[in-house]
């Protein structure tokens, strides 16, 4: 008598291929781009580097963002803090205090350890980056400050305020100046507030013509 042959059990259905979470992948690519652009700049960062950090095909960068240029634009874009978008009667010095805090990397969304504006400055040799930088600074912050000032030279004074705040960020982050780079927010705020108060005044400062 032959030994009965064991019958194989039912074959489980094939597993459905794991679907990629498009939103999560896109967000991961954007985070990786921010880190890479922040540390290596636009020209030093390749699409393959960004995709490799996330572990996906570089083609997904183009699928989700269209181009490296568009990915960069989204990576360094930032929303103006509530200090700028607040009520029209808020004192200028209160607004610039909050802007200074963001420049000093206290509570503003960052790319790595830097403010997005400073990241753009590192790649400002490219015309498209300069245009984006100009749009965010001049059409965003500075235009808002101009609208809050009075006098024929309001636009000039607003740009000087922007130059002061952005220059502080450059000195600390790019130049790495020994004194300003180590100064606390409060130490810097007191002195900056005095300069801003002079620029905000719609009258000549004592000692000027």
QUIHU-V805560 format. One line per field, one symbol per residue. burial: # if it has 24 or more other ideal C-beta (glycine too) atoms within 12 Angstrom, else .. A space follows every 10 residues. Layout:
BEGIN
burial->???
END
This chain:
BEGIN
burial->.......... .......... ....##.### ########.. ##..#.#.## #.##.#...# #..##..##. ########.# #.##...... .######### #####..#.# ##.####### ####....#. .##..##..# ##.###.##. ...#..#### ##.####### ###......# ....#..##. .##.##..## .........
END
